Amino acid sequence: MRRGLRYLPPALLLLTLLELAVFVLVGRAVGFGAALLLVFAASLLGLVLLRREGMRAWRGFRAAAQAGQPPGPQVTDGLVGLLGALLLALPGLVSGAVGLLLLVPPLRRLAGGGVRRATERRVSSMVAGDLFGPRRVRVYQGQSQPTPTPTPQQPVTEPGRAIEGEIVDR
């Protein structure tokens, strides 16, 4: 985690320069007053959506907890919505565009899947199971593979009892 923090100041500087360059380009295309109004309107919309997304995330979390379901999908959806609203609230055209994209439902689900996979990599499988529920396993039925003759260290399995499968992450 500490290794990534080393790149934070240069990344913020590059983001600021990108925001400034995009603002100047849009200002030249539509006028600086219109560009300034666009940034102000996007930030105002982001502030309104920040409250709405926060309340929506909290209600989804509480509903899942009361129903006894894993709260992970509601939490990731809420986090992505809050991040989108926060990026929209920040003054800037690039961050506003990214924030607006994160609020579009198909892209929101895609980003939520990325948050889920990142969370599952960083926490134990038991915690991930508590958050997101059991993992889905796809089982293929077909011809069983011939098993080699068991050695004394290997347990003997019955040919019809073993199920082969693979874990498929979405």
C-alpha positions as CSV (number, residue, x, y, z in Angstrom):
1,M,0.0,0.0,0.0
2,R,2.8,2.4,0.8
3,R,4.4,1.9,-2.6
4,G,1.3,3.3,-4.3
5,L,1.4,6.4,-2.1
6,R,4.7,7.5,-3.6
7,Y,2.9,8.1,-6.9
8,L,0.1,10.1,-5.5
9,P,1.6,13.7,-5.6
10,P,2.8,13.3,-9.3
11,A,-0.6,11.8,-10.2
12,L,-2.5,14.7,-8.6
13,L,-0.2,17.2,-10.4
14,L,-0.8,15.5,-13.7
15,L,-4.6,15.5,-13.1
16,T,-4.5,19.2,-12.2
17,L,-2.6,20.0,-15.4
18,L,-5.0,17.8,-17.5
19,E,-8.1,19.6,-15.9
20,L,-6.6,23.0,-16.7
21,A,-5.7,22.1,-20.3
22,V,-9.2,20.7,-20.9
23,F,-10.8,23.8,-19.4
24,V,-8.7,26.0,-21.6
25,L,-9.6,24.0,-24.7
26,V,-13.3,24.0,-23.9
27,G,-13.1,27.7,-23.0
28,R,-11.7,28.4,-26.4
29,A,-14.4,26.4,-28.1
30,V,-17.5,27.6,-26.3
31,G,-16.2,30.7,-24.4
32,F,-14.7,31.0,-21.0
33,G,-18.0,32.1,-19.4
34,A,-19.8,29.1,-20.7
35,A,-17.0,26.8,-19.6
36,L,-17.0,28.3,-16.1
37,L,-20.8,27.9,-16.0
38,L,-20.5,24.3,-17.1
39,V,-18.0,23.5,-14.3
40,F,-20.2,25.3,-11.7
41,A,-23.3,23.4,-12.9
42,A,-21.5,20.1,-12.8
43,S,-20.2,20.7,-9.3
44,L,-23.7,21.7,-8.1
45,L,-25.2,18.6,-9.6
46,G,-22.5,16.5,-8.0
47,L,-23.3,18.0,-4.5
48,V,-27.0,17.2,-5.0
49,L,-26.2,13.6,-6.2
50,L,-23.7,13.1,-3.3
51,R,-26.5,13.4,-0.8
52,R,-28.9,11.2,-2.9
53,E,-26.3,8.5,-3.5
54,G,-25.3,8.5,0.1
55,M,-28.8,8.0,1.3
56,R,-29.4,5.3,-1.4
57,A,-26.3,3.4,-0.3
58,W,-27.3,3.5,3.3
59,R,-30.8,2.3,2.6
60,G,-29.5,-0.6,0.4
61,F,-27.0,-1.6,3.1
62,R,-29.7,-1.6,5.8
63,A,-32.2,-3.5,3.7
64,A,-29.6,-6.2,3.0
65,A,-28.6,-6.4,6.6
66,Q,-32.2,-6.7,7.8
67,A,-33.0,-9.4,5.2
68,G,-30.0,-11.4,6.3
69,Q,-28.3,-11.2,2.8
70,P,-24.7,-10.4,2.2
71,P,-24.3,-6.6,2.0
72,G,-21.4,-6.6,-0.4
73,P,-23.3,-5.9,-3.7
74,Q,-25.2,-2.9,-2.1
75,V,-22.0,-1.6,-0.6
76,T,-20.0,-1.8,-3.8
77,D,-22.9,-0.2,-5.8
78,G,-23.1,2.6,-3.1
79,L,-19.4,3.2,-3.1
80,V,-19.2,3.5,-6.9
81,G,-22.2,5.9,-6.8
82,L,-20.6,8.0,-4.1
83,L,-17.3,8.1,-6.0
84,G,-19.2,9.2,-9.1
85,A,-21.0,11.9,-7.3
86,L,-17.8,13.0,-5.5
87,L,-15.9,13.2,-8.8
88,L,-18.8,15.2,-10.3
89,A,-18.8,17.6,-7.3
90,L,-15.1,18.3,-7.8
91,P,-14.5,21.4,-9.9
92,G,-13.2,20.2,-13.3
93,L,-14.4,18.9,-16.6
94,V,-12.4,15.7,-16.7
95,S,-13.3,14.6,-13.2
96,G,-17.0,15.6,-13.8
97,A,-17.1,13.5,-17.0
98,V,-15.6,10.4,-15.2
99,G,-18.0,11.0,-12.3
100,L,-21.0,11.2,-14.7
101,L,-19.8,8.0,-16.5
102,L,-19.7,6.2,-13.1
103,L,-23.4,7.1,-12.5
104,V,-24.5,5.4,-15.8
105,P,-26.0,2.0,-14.7
106,P,-24.0,-0.4,-17.1
107,L,-20.7,1.3,-16.3
108,R,-21.6,1.4,-12.6
109,R,-22.1,-2.3,-12.6
110,L,-18.8,-2.8,-14.4
111,A,-17.0,-0.6,-11.9
112,G,-18.7,-2.4,-9.1
113,G,-17.4,-5.7,-10.4
114,G,-13.9,-4.3,-10.4
115,V,-14.4,-3.1,-6.8
116,R,-15.6,-6.5,-5.8
117,R,-12.7,-8.4,-7.4
118,A,-10.2,-6.0,-5.8
119,T,-11.9,-6.5,-2.4
120,E,-11.8,-10.3,-2.8
121,R,-8.1,-10.2,-3.6
122,R,-7.3,-8.1,-0.5
123,V,-9.4,-9.8,2.1
124,S,-9.6,-13.4,3.3
125,S,-12.0,-15.8,1.5
126,M,-14.1,-16.0,4.7
127,V,-14.5,-12.2,4.9
128,A,-15.3,-12.1,1.1
129,G,-17.9,-14.8,1.6
130,D,-19.5,-12.8,4.4
131,L,-19.5,-9.7,2.3
132,F,-20.6,-11.1,-1.1
133,G,-22.0,-14.5,-0.3
134,P,-20.7,-17.8,-1.6
135,R,-18.8,-17.8,-4.9
136,R,-20.5,-19.2,-7.9
137,V,-19.0,-22.4,-9.3
138,R,-19.7,-23.7,-12.8
139,V,-19.8,-27.5,-12.9
140,Y,-19.4,-29.4,-16.2
141,Q,-20.8,-32.8,-16.4
142,G,-19.5,-35.2,-19.0
143,Q,-17.1,-38.0,-19.4
144,S,-15.0,-38.5,-16.3
145,Q,-11.3,-38.4,-16.7
146,P,-9.4,-41.7,-16.3
147,T,-7.8,-41.7,-12.9
148,P,-4.3,-43.1,-12.5
149,T,-3.7,-45.9,-10.2
150,P,-3.7,-44.5,-6.7
151,T,-0.4,-44.6,-4.7
152,P,-0.5,-45.3,-1.0
153,Q,-0.3,-41.5,-0.3
154,Q,-3.3,-40.6,-2.5
155,P,-6.9,-41.4,-1.3
156,V,-9.0,-43.7,-3.4
157,T,-11.9,-41.9,-5.1
158,E,-14.9,-43.5,-6.7
159,P,-15.1,-42.6,-10.4
160,G,-18.8,-41.5,-10.3
161,R,-18.4,-39.4,-7.1
162,A,-16.0,-36.7,-8.1
163,I,-17.2,-33.5,-9.7
164,E,-14.8,-31.4,-11.7
165,G,-15.4,-27.7,-11.8
166,E,-13.9,-24.3,-12.0
167,I,-14.5,-21.1,-10.1
168,V,-15.6,-18.3,-12.5
169,D,-15.2,-14.8,-11.3
170,R,-17.4,-12.2,-12.9
